[in-house]
Amino acid sequence: MLRERNHTIESPMELEDIINFGAHDIRSDAFLSACRETLDRTGVLALPGFIRDGAMSVMRAEAEAGRPKAYFCTQEHSVYLAENPDYPKDHAANRPVVSSKGCICDDDVPEASPLRTLYDSEDFRAFIKGVTGEASLHPYADPLSSINIHYAERGQELGWHFDNSSFAITLLIQKPDAGSRFEYVTNLRNAEAGEMNYAGVAALLDGETTPDVLEMEPGTLVLFRGRNSIHRVSPNESDRTRMLAVLAYNAEPGVSLSETARMTFYGRLS
């Protein structure tokens, strides 16, 4: 059942008009197994051309139309996303990096958007569960956090960090003409074992470690395990806005992003 929004509800596209099943048959057990093996082995799964051209055109137009509503902010944070009082400010645990971006929230994504059809699809959700090993996936209970579209204008970036979540799902909608490289170092820490690898983080921040770069074009779906793999998006070096959809699920139903996080990332609670 379609959720009520404050805008006109149009007929959504069919899933076959959104996903390029010829190249990425998410209903195939063999394809799912191959994707799971890649994610388990490398920590990243990139599926180029996952979205059909017609659906990509709609997503791009929707993202452009939504940009005036975006909440833009700049934040200083450590790569661990929380300050550690046991160490000084210039220690790797606390050394500041900067993230700056704009964002529109789930309630600003049109009801008939191909993004929403994809997000709500049982076939897509079953594919994500099979690849990640999650037993169940649920949308956020709050009206803001399930589908987000991020915008990076010239000079904006996502600073080095580890994720709190076990995996992230992103879909590139528009690529800038230069910059905005997704850079990462796999398994730089072991959060589960409490091993933060401050020396390795310091070496990266000091430019002594060369990260991997994930090349992607619009329409690429990416699953990334970022809890132990540090990553960033370098500054946009062009006048073309980077636009990226983030599809977020929870392992349990009824979960909301905290009010503090919503105010920080979205500038509002609802």
N, C-alpha and C positions, 0 to 999 in steps of 0.2 A: 504494500500500500504506500502511495506517495505521501511524503511528509509535507505538511502545509508550509508554505513560504509566503512572503509578502509580495511576490511577483507572479506573473502569469505562468501557469503550468502548460507546457506544450508537450507533444508526444515525444518520448525519448527514443533514441536510436536503438536498434537491436544490437545485441552483443556481437553478432557476426559482422556488423557494419563498423564496429569499433576495433576489435582485435583482429590482427592478421593471422588467422588460424592456419593459413597455408604454410607460414614460416614458424609459427609458435602455437602448436596444437595443445593448449593447456588441458584438454580433456584426455590426452593420451598418457597412459601410464609410463610408456617408454620415455616420452619427452619430460615428464615430471621427474622421473628417476635421474635423467641426465642433468637436469637443472639442480636437483638436490645434491648430486655428487659434486658439481662445480661449486655451489655455495659452501658446502662442507669443506672442500679442499682449499679454496682460495679466500673465502669470506666475502666474496662479491659475485653477483650474478647480473650481467648486463644483457638485455634482450633487444638488440637494435631492430627498428622497424616493427615494434610490437603493436603500435597503433596505426590503423589505416589512415591514408592521406585525408580523406573526407572528414573523419572524426578529428584529426589533428587540426584541420582548418577551423572547425567549430570550437575546439578547446582554446585555440590561439585567440579567436575573436572574443570568446567569453572572458579570457584572462585580460585582454586589452580593455574590454568594457568595465571590468571590475577594478582596474588599477586605481581610479580616482578614490575608491573606498579604502585603499590599502593603508594600514598603520605602519609607518616607518619609524624605526628606532635604531639606536646605536648602543651597544652594550660592551662593557669591559668585563672579562671573565678569565679564569684560569682554564687550562686544557681539561681539568677535572671537573669544571663547572661549579665548584664549591671551594671556598677558602679553607685552608688547613692552618689553624692557629699554632701548630707545633713547628712551623717553619717560617722564615722571614719572607718578606714580599718578593725578593728577587730569586727565591728558590724555585725550582721547576714545579713544585706543588702549587705555587701561587703566582708565578710570573704572568702578568696580564697579557692577554691578546684581545683583539677587537672583532666583534661581529656587527654588521650593519645590513639591514634588509627591510623590505616592506612585506606585508602579509595581508591577505584577505582570508576570511574564515568560512567554515562550512555553511553558515547561514547566508553567505553572499554568493555561493555557487548555485547557479540556476537549477531548479528542480529537474529539468529535462536534460541537464548536461551529460555528455558522454562520460565525464568523470564520475558522476554519481551512479550512472548505470553500471560502470565498471566496478566501482566500490561496493555496490549493493549486490552484485552478481554472486550467486551461490557457486557457479563454476569458477569464477576468479578466486573467491575465498577458499574454495577447496584446493585450488592450485597452490595458493600461498601457504595454506596449512601443510600440504604435502611436502613442499620444498623446505619449509622452515622447521617442520616437526612439531608445530604447535597443535594442541588438541582441539582448540576452538578459538575463534576470532570474533570480536564484538565491536561495534562502533562505540565512540565515546558517548556518555550519557549527557554531557553538556552540549549546547548547540553550536560550538565554535571549533572543536578540535579534530573532528574526523577527517575532513578534507580541507587542506590549506593550499593556497597558491602563494609562492614566495617570489618576490621581485628584487633583483639586484641591478641598480642603476650604475653608471660609471663610478668607479672607485669603491663601490660597496663589495663586501666580502663576508665570508663565514670563517671565523678564526679557528685555529687548530683546537680540536676537542675530542674527547671520548663521549659516546652516547650513554645515556642511562638505560635505554631500552635495548633489548637483545637483537633487534633488527629494524631496519627502516626500509620503506618502499617509496621510491620517487619516480616521477615521470617528467622528462625534460620536454617543455612546451616550446620554448624559444631559446636559441643559442646566441650569445653575443658574437660580435665580429672578432673580438680578441679578449684574452684573459678568461676569468671564471673557470679555471681548470679545477677539476675534482682530483685532489691529491691525497694520498693515504699511505700509511705504513701498517702492514698487517701484523696483528698480535704483538703490539709493542708493550702491552701490559697483560697481567692476568688478574682481573678484578675479583674473580671468584676465590682465588687463593690469597688475595690481599697484597699481591705484588704489583706496585705502582710503577716500577722501573723509572725512577726520577732521572737517573743518569742517561737513559735512552731518550727521554723526553727533552732533557736539556741539550743533548747533541742535535736533535732535530731542530729545536728552536734556535740554536746557534748556527744552523746551516751546515752542520757536519754530516748530516744524513740526507741522502737523496730519496725523496718519496716516489712511489709509483704514481702514475697519472692515468685516470680512467677517461679515455676518449669516448664521447657520446654525441649523437645527433638528436634533434627533436624526434619524438616518438619512441625513444629508448626507455624501457622500463628497467629499473635497477633495484635489486635487493642487496642490502649491505649490512653486514654484521659489524657495528661500530662500537660495541661496548669495550672491546679490547684492541680495536684497530683505530689508531688516531687518524683524523682526516680533517680536511678543510676545503673551502672553495676560494681560490685566489681572487684578488680584486678584478672586477669587470674593467677592462681597458678600452671599452668602446661606448658608443652612444646607443647601442641596441640593448634593450633591457633583457637580462636573463630571467626567464619565467619557468618555474618548476612547481609541479604539483606534488604534494606530500600526502600519502594515503596512510592513515594511522588507525590501527586496531588495538584492542586489548584482549588479553587472555581470559578475562572475566567480564561478565555483563555488569552494567550499572556504574562503571568507573568514569569519573570526571577528572579533567586536568585541574590541578589545584587553582584556587583563586589567585594566589600569588603568581603562578606561572601564566595564567590567562592575562592578568594585568601587565605582566612583563612583556609577553610576546604579542598580545593583541590590543592592549590598551583599554580593554573592557571586559566585563564578566559575562554579558549576554547580549 
